[in-house]
Amino acid sequence: MIRSMPRRGHGEGTIRHRADRHLWEARYTDGDGRRQSLYAPTRREVQIKLNAVRHALAEGAAVGSSREA
């Protein structure tokens, strides 16, 4: 029997393995509605980074690259 990963809730981001780069990728939506990516060599590390970013976004901090016009 294959054990599946539990689904992440709405707004929690996405975690997947990038075989072409041999890295794990986490994607989240920043405060402007744009998708941003984080990379790490292990799933655990990328999950820690994603949780830190989500926590910072919840507190209203500007996270990620910003494009100012």
Biopython code that builds the backbone (N, CA, C, O; Angstrom):
import numpy as np
from Bio.PDB.StructureBuilder import StructureBuilder

atoms = [
    (1, "MET", "N", (0.837, -1.168, 0.000)),
    (1, "MET", "CA", (0.000, 0.000, 0.000)),
    (1, "MET", "C", (0.892, 1.245, 0.000)),
    (1, "MET", "O", (1.843, 1.343, 0.775)),
    (2, "ILE", "N", (0.571, 2.175, -0.869)),
    (2, "ILE", "CA", (1.332, 3.416, -0.957)),
    (2, "ILE", "C", (0.734, 4.408, 0.029)),
    (2, "ILE", "O", (-0.473, 4.648, 0.040)),
    (3, "ARG", "N", (1.589, 4.970, 0.842)),
    (3, "ARG", "CA", (1.140, 5.962, 1.825)),
    (3, "ARG", "C", (1.191, 7.338, 1.187)),
    (3, "ARG", "O", (2.267, 7.799, 0.804)),
    (4, "SER", "N", (0.081, 7.985, 1.069)),
    (4, "SER", "CA", (0.041, 9.295, 0.428)),
    (4, "SER", "C", (0.255, 10.400, 1.456)),
    (4, "SER", "O", (-0.023, 10.242, 2.644)),
    (5, "MET", "N", (0.757, 11.519, 0.956)),
    (5, "MET", "CA", (0.977, 12.693, 1.796)),
    (5, "MET", "C", (-0.375, 13.372, 2.028)),
    (5, "MET", "O", (-1.213, 13.395, 1.127)),
    (6, "PRO", "N", (-0.595, 13.919, 3.209)),
    (6, "PRO", "CA", (-1.840, 14.649, 3.432)),
    (6, "PRO", "C", (-1.863, 15.923, 2.585)),
    (6, "PRO", "O", (-0.819, 16.509, 2.299)),
    (7, "ARG", "N", (-3.043, 16.334, 2.198)),
    (7, "ARG", "CA", (-3.168, 17.535, 1.376)),
    (7, "ARG", "C", (-2.920, 18.775, 2.220)),
    (7, "ARG", "O", (-3.257, 18.824, 3.403)),
    (8, "ARG", "N", (-2.324, 19.773, 1.584)),
    (8, "ARG", "CA", (-2.108, 21.048, 2.248)),
    (8, "ARG", "C", (-3.367, 21.889, 2.071)),
    (8, "ARG", "O", (-4.065, 21.764, 1.065)),
    (9, "GLY", "N", (-3.653, 22.730, 3.032)),
    (9, "GLY", "CA", (-4.844, 23.567, 2.987)),
    (9, "GLY", "C", (-4.682, 24.762, 2.063)),
    (9, "GLY", "O", (-3.584, 25.053, 1.589)),
    (10, "HIS", "N", (-5.784, 25.445, 1.816)),
    (10, "HIS", "CA", (-5.782, 26.636, 0.973)),
    (10, "HIS", "C", (-4.853, 27.696, 1.572)),
    (10, "HIS", "O", (-4.953, 28.013, 2.757)),
    (11, "GLY", "N", (-3.959, 28.236, 0.759)),
    (11, "GLY", "CA", (-3.052, 29.283, 1.207)),
    (11, "GLY", "C", (-1.800, 28.780, 1.890)),
    (11, "GLY", "O", (-0.999, 29.589, 2.357)),
    (12, "GLU", "N", (-1.601, 27.477, 1.967)),
    (12, "GLU", "CA", (-0.431, 26.935, 2.648)),
    (12, "GLU", "C", (0.765, 26.757, 1.725)),
    (12, "GLU", "O", (1.861, 26.463, 2.202)),
    (13, "GLY", "N", (0.592, 26.924, 0.434)),
    (13, "GLY", "CA", (1.706, 26.758, -0.486)),
    (13, "GLY", "C", (1.800, 25.335, -1.001)),
    (13, "GLY", "O", (0.980, 24.479, -0.670)),
    (14, "THR", "N", (2.826, 25.095, -1.827)),
    (14, "THR", "CA", (3.026, 23.805, -2.476)),
    (14, "THR", "C", (4.465, 23.364, -2.267)),
    (14, "THR", "O", (5.385, 24.180, -2.329)),
    (15, "ILE", "N", (4.659, 22.076, -2.021)),
    (15, "ILE", "CA", (6.008, 21.522, -1.910)),
    (15, "ILE", "C", (6.112, 20.363, -2.887)),
    (15, "ILE", "O", (5.259, 19.476, -2.895)),
    (16, "ARG", "N", (7.165, 20.366, -3.720)),
    (16, "ARG", "CA", (7.377, 19.283, -4.671)),
    (16, "ARG", "C", (8.860, 19.068, -4.907)),
    (16, "ARG", "O", (9.681, 19.933, -4.604)),
    (17, "HIS", "N", (9.196, 17.903, -5.453)),
    (17, "HIS", "CA", (10.591, 17.586, -5.746)),
    (17, "HIS", "C", (10.892, 17.942, -7.190)),
    (17, "HIS", "O", (10.140, 17.566, -8.090)),
    (18, "ARG", "N", (11.980, 18.661, -7.423)),
    (18, "ARG", "CA", (12.405, 19.026, -8.768)),
    (18, "ARG", "C", (13.498, 18.064, -9.196)),
    (18, "ARG", "O", (14.649, 18.223, -8.788)),
    (19, "ALA", "N", (13.172, 17.086, -9.995)),
    (19, "ALA", "CA", (14.138, 16.075, -10.430)),
    (19, "ALA", "C", (15.218, 16.681, -11.319)),
    (19, "ALA", "O", (16.364, 16.230, -11.299)),
    (20, "ASP", "N", (14.860, 17.696, -12.096)),
    (20, "ASP", "CA", (15.846, 18.291, -12.995)),
    (20, "ASP", "C", (16.933, 19.057, -12.239)),
    (20, "ASP", "O", (18.038, 19.214, -12.758)),
    (21, "ARG", "N", (16.650, 19.528, -11.046)),
    (21, "ARG", "CA", (17.623, 20.288, -10.260)),
    (21, "ARG", "C", (18.092, 19.529, -9.021)),
    (21, "ARG", "O", (18.996, 19.985, -8.321)),
    (22, "HIS", "N", (17.487, 18.381, -8.746)),
    (22, "HIS", "CA", (17.794, 17.597, -7.553)),
    (22, "HIS", "C", (17.559, 18.410, -6.284)),
    (22, "HIS", "O", (18.309, 18.306, -5.314)),
    (23, "LEU", "N", (16.494, 19.226, -6.311)),
    (23, "LEU", "CA", (16.132, 20.065, -5.172)),
    (23, "LEU", "C", (14.645, 19.938, -4.896)),
    (23, "LEU", "O", (13.878, 19.485, -5.745)),
    (24, "TRP", "N", (14.254, 20.339, -3.711)),
    (24, "TRP", "CA", (12.850, 20.469, -3.353)),
    (24, "TRP", "C", (12.458, 21.926, -3.547)),
    (24, "TRP", "O", (13.235, 22.834, -3.251)),
    (25, "GLU", "N", (11.254, 22.140, -4.045)),
    (25, "GLU", "CA", (10.757, 23.491, -4.313)),
    (25, "GLU", "C", (9.476, 23.719, -3.523)),
    (25, "GLU", "O", (8.593, 22.861, -3.482)),
    (26, "ALA", "N", (9.390, 24.883, -2.900)),
    (26, "ALA", "CA", (8.155, 25.312, -2.244)),
    (26, "ALA", "C", (7.679, 26.565, -2.966)),
    (26, "ALA", "O", (8.471, 27.467, -3.238)),
    (27, "ARG", "N", (6.397, 26.620, -3.275)),
    (27, "ARG", "CA", (5.828, 27.797, -3.932)),
    (27, "ARG", "C", (4.734, 28.367, -3.051)),
    (27, "ARG", "O", (3.955, 27.635, -2.440)),
    (28, "TYR", "N", (4.693, 29.696, -2.998)),
    (28, "TYR", "CA", (3.679, 30.383, -2.202)),
    (28, "TYR", "C", (3.280, 31.654, -2.924)),
    (28, "TYR", "O", (3.975, 32.101, -3.837)),
    (29, "THR", "N", (2.179, 32.229, -2.524)),
    (29, "THR", "CA", (1.695, 33.476, -3.102)),
    (29, "THR", "C", (2.073, 34.611, -2.161)),
    (29, "THR", "O", (1.724, 34.597, -0.981)),
    (30, "ASP", "N", (2.801, 35.606, -2.705)),
    (30, "ASP", "CA", (3.213, 36.730, -1.860)),
    (30, "ASP", "C", (2.047, 37.695, -1.664)),
    (30, "ASP", "O", (0.939, 37.441, -2.136)),
    (31, "GLY", "N", (2.294, 38.780, -0.981)),
    (31, "GLY", "CA", (1.247, 39.743, -0.670)),
    (31, "GLY", "C", (0.647, 40.425, -1.886)),
    (31, "GLY", "O", (-0.471, 40.936, -1.819)),
    (32, "ASP", "N", (1.386, 40.440, -3.015)),
    (32, "ASP", "CA", (0.903, 41.071, -4.241)),
    (32, "ASP", "C", (0.161, 40.094, -5.136)),
    (32, "ASP", "O", (-0.298, 40.477, -6.212)),
    (33, "GLY", "N", (0.033, 38.832, -4.714)),
    (33, "GLY", "CA", (-0.665, 37.840, -5.515)),
    (33, "GLY", "C", (0.220, 37.103, -6.502)),
    (33, "GLY", "O", (-0.284, 36.305, -7.292)),
    (34, "ARG", "N", (1.517, 37.343, -6.481)),
    (34, "ARG", "CA", (2.442, 36.650, -7.380)),
    (34, "ARG", "C", (2.995, 35.406, -6.710)),
    (34, "ARG", "O", (3.171, 35.377, -5.493)),
    (35, "ARG", "N", (3.271, 34.372, -7.506)),
    (35, "ARG", "CA", (3.836, 33.132, -6.999)),
    (35, "ARG", "C", (5.347, 33.285, -6.863)),
    (35, "ARG", "O", (6.014, 33.784, -7.768)),
    (36, "GLN", "N", (5.874, 32.853, -5.732)),
    (36, "GLN", "CA", (7.307, 32.887, -5.457)),
    (36, "GLN", "C", (7.775, 31.469, -5.151)),
    (36, "GLN", "O", (6.981, 30.629, -4.729)),
    (37, "SER", "N", (9.071, 31.198, -5.364)),
    (37, "SER", "CA", (9.617, 29.865, -5.118)),
    (37, "SER", "C", (10.751, 29.920, -4.115)),
    (37, "SER", "O", (11.501, 30.894, -4.047)),
    (38, "LEU", "N", (10.862, 28.851, -3.336)),
    (38, "LEU", "CA", (11.984, 28.635, -2.420)),
    (38, "LEU", "C", (12.565, 27.272, -2.759)),
    (38, "LEU", "O", (11.826, 26.362, -3.134)),
    (39, "TYR", "N", (13.893, 27.115, -2.631)),
    (39, "TYR", "CA", (14.545, 25.847, -2.936)),
    (39, "TYR", "C", (15.433, 25.414, -1.782)),
    (39, "TYR", "O", (16.022, 26.241, -1.086)),
    (40, "ALA", "N", (15.520, 24.093, -1.592)),
    (40, "ALA", "CA", (16.399, 23.522, -0.578)),
    (40, "ALA", "C", (16.714, 22.076, -0.989)),
    (40, "ALA", "O", (15.961, 21.469, -1.750)),
    (41, "PRO", "N", (17.810, 21.537, -0.493)),
    (41, "PRO", "CA", (18.182, 20.169, -0.878)),
    (41, "PRO", "C", (17.299, 19.081, -0.257)),
    (41, "PRO", "O", (17.245, 17.974, -0.792)),
    (42, "THR", "N", (16.611, 19.358, 0.845)),
    (42, "THR", "CA", (15.737, 18.356, 1.459)),
    (42, "THR", "C", (14.336, 18.927, 1.642)),
    (42, "THR", "O", (14.140, 20.140, 1.713)),
    (43, "ARG", "N", (13.365, 18.014, 1.717)),
    (43, "ARG", "CA", (11.979, 18.440, 1.902)),
    (43, "ARG", "C", (11.810, 19.144, 3.239)),
    (43, "ARG", "O", (11.091, 20.139, 3.334)),
    (44, "ARG", "N", (12.454, 18.642, 4.251)),
    (44, "ARG", "CA", (12.349, 19.239, 5.589)),
    (44, "ARG", "C", (12.855, 20.684, 5.592)),
    (44, "ARG", "O", (12.226, 21.565, 6.180)),
    (45, "GLU", "N", (13.988, 20.921, 4.936)),
    (45, "GLU", "CA", (14.542, 22.284, 4.899)),
    (45, "GLU", "C", (13.626, 23.248, 4.160)),
    (45, "GLU", "O", (13.427, 24.382, 4.597)),
    (46, "VAL", "N", (13.064, 22.796, 3.032)),
    (46, "VAL", "CA", (12.195, 23.693, 2.280)),
    (46, "VAL", "C", (10.894, 23.932, 3.045)),
    (46, "VAL", "O", (10.306, 25.009, 2.937)),
    (47, "GLN", "N", (10.436, 22.943, 3.816)),
    (47, "GLN", "CA", (9.240, 23.124, 4.631)),
    (47, "GLN", "C", (9.497, 24.151, 5.741)),
    (47, "GLN", "O", (8.623, 24.961, 6.051)),
    (48, "ILE", "N", (10.677, 24.119, 6.330)),
    (48, "ILE", "CA", (11.038, 25.096, 7.361)),
    (48, "ILE", "C", (11.072, 26.503, 6.775)),
    (48, "ILE", "O", (10.573, 27.449, 7.383)),
    (49, "LYS", "N", (11.675, 26.634, 5.572)),
    (49, "LYS", "CA", (11.722, 27.944, 4.909)),
    (49, "LYS", "C", (10.318, 28.449, 4.588)),
    (49, "LYS", "O", (10.013, 29.624, 4.795)),
    (50, "LEU", "N", (9.458, 27.551, 4.078)),
    (50, "LEU", "CA", (8.096, 27.940, 3.730)),
    (50, "LEU", "C", (7.325, 28.379, 4.966)),
    (50, "LEU", "O", (6.597, 29.371, 4.919)),
    (51, "ASN", "N", (7.474, 27.658, 6.065)),
    (51, "ASN", "CA", (6.789, 28.045, 7.297)),
    (51, "ASN", "C", (7.257, 29.403, 7.793)),
    (51, "ASN", "O", (6.450, 30.190, 8.289)),
    (52, "ALA", "N", (8.563, 29.692, 7.666)),
    (52, "ALA", "CA", (9.089, 30.994, 8.080)),
    (52, "ALA", "C", (8.507, 32.119, 7.226)),
    (52, "ALA", "O", (8.145, 33.174, 7.746)),
    (53, "VAL", "N", (8.417, 31.893, 5.920)),
    (53, "VAL", "CA", (7.855, 32.904, 5.026)),
    (53, "VAL", "C", (6.374, 33.107, 5.307)),
    (53, "VAL", "O", (5.901, 34.243, 5.354)),
    (54, "ARG", "N", (5.640, 32.013, 5.495)),
    (54, "ARG", "CA", (4.209, 32.123, 5.796)),
    (54, "ARG", "C", (3.982, 32.884, 7.091)),
    (54, "ARG", "O", (3.054, 33.687, 7.187)),
    (55, "HIS", "N", (4.819, 32.636, 8.084)),
    (55, "HIS", "CA", (4.701, 33.337, 9.359)),
    (55, "HIS", "C", (4.982, 34.833, 9.175)),
    (55, "HIS", "O", (4.275, 35.675, 9.729)),
    (56, "ALA", "N", (6.020, 35.158, 8.392)),
    (56, "ALA", "CA", (6.348, 36.561, 8.138)),
    (56, "ALA", "C", (5.228, 37.253, 7.365)),
    (56, "ALA", "O", (4.899, 38.404, 7.653)),
    (57, "LEU", "N", (4.641, 36.565, 6.389)),
    (57, "LEU", "CA", (3.527, 37.148, 5.635)),
    (57, "LEU", "C", (2.318, 37.386, 6.525)),
    (57, "LEU", "O", (1.609, 38.379, 6.364)),
    (58, "ALA", "N", (2.083, 36.478, 7.459)),
    (58, "ALA", "CA", (0.951, 36.629, 8.375)),
    (58, "ALA", "C", (1.134, 37.838, 9.288)),
    (58, "ALA", "O", (0.159, 38.458, 9.711)),
    (59, "GLU", "N", (2.381, 38.165, 9.586)),
    (59, "GLU", "CA", (2.657, 39.338, 10.432)),
    (59, "GLU", "C", (2.738, 40.618, 9.628)),
    (59, "GLU", "O", (2.913, 41.694, 10.199)),
    (60, "GLY", "N", (2.613, 40.523, 8.307)),
    (60, "GLY", "CA", (2.592, 41.715, 7.463)),
    (60, "GLY", "C", (3.937, 42.152, 6.946)),
    (60, "GLY", "O", (4.062, 43.263, 6.430)),
    (61, "ALA", "N", (4.952, 41.313, 7.067)),
    (61, "ALA", "CA", (6.285, 41.664, 6.572)),
    (61, "ALA", "C", (6.336, 41.469, 5.063)),
    (61, "ALA", "O", (5.669, 40.586, 4.523)),
    (62, "ALA", "N", (7.129, 42.296, 4.382)),
    (62, "ALA", "CA", (7.348, 42.138, 2.949)),
    (62, "ALA", "C", (8.407, 41.062, 2.756)),
    (62, "ALA", "O", (9.525, 41.179, 3.258)),
    (63, "VAL", "N", (8.043, 40.009, 2.019)),
    (63, "VAL", "CA", (8.938, 38.875, 1.816)),
    (63, "VAL", "C", (9.107, 38.645, 0.342)),
    (63, "VAL", "O", (8.167, 38.847, -0.426)),
    (64, "GLY", "N", (10.301, 38.221, -0.082)),
    (64, "GLY", "CA", (10.546, 37.882, -1.481)),
    (64, "GLY", "C", (10.989, 39.090, -2.266)),
    (64, "GLY", "O", (11.218, 40.168, -1.717)),
    (65, "SER", "N", (11.106, 38.888, -3.564)),
    (65, "SER", "CA", (11.546, 39.966, -4.436)),
    (65, "SER", "C", (10.382, 40.896, -4.702)),
    (65, "SER", "O", (9.261, 40.445, -4.936)),
    (66, "SER", "N", (10.640, 42.171, -4.669)),
    (66, "SER", "CA", (9.573, 43.128, -4.937)),
    (66, "SER", "C", (9.888, 43.878, -6.211)),
    (66, "SER", "O", (11.037, 44.239, -6.464)),
    (67, "ARG", "N", (8.867, 44.109, -7.009)),
    (67, "ARG", "CA", (9.013, 44.871, -8.250)),
    (67, "ARG", "C", (8.312, 46.196, -8.053)),
    (67, "ARG", "O", (7.088, 46.255, -7.927)),
    (68, "GLU", "N", (9.086, 47.244, -8.028)),
    (68, "GLU", "CA", (8.481, 48.565, -7.859)),
    (68, "GLU", "C", (8.530, 49.304, -9.167)),
    (68, "GLU", "O", (9.573, 49.351, -9.819)),
    (69, "ALA", "N", (7.414, 49.885, -9.562)),
    (69, "ALA", "CA", (7.347, 50.607, -10.824)),
    (69, "ALA", "C", (7.511, 52.089, -10.597)),
    (69, "ALA", "O", (7.482, 52.866, -11.551)),
]
sb = StructureBuilder()
sb.init_structure("model")
sb.init_model(0)
sb.init_chain("A")
sb.init_seg("    ")
for serial, (resi, resn, name, xyz) in enumerate(atoms, 1):
    if name == "N":
        sb.init_residue(resn, " ", resi, " ")
    sb.init_atom(name, np.array(xyz, "f"), 0.0, 1.0, " ", f" {name:<3s}", serial, name[0])
structure = sb.get_structure()
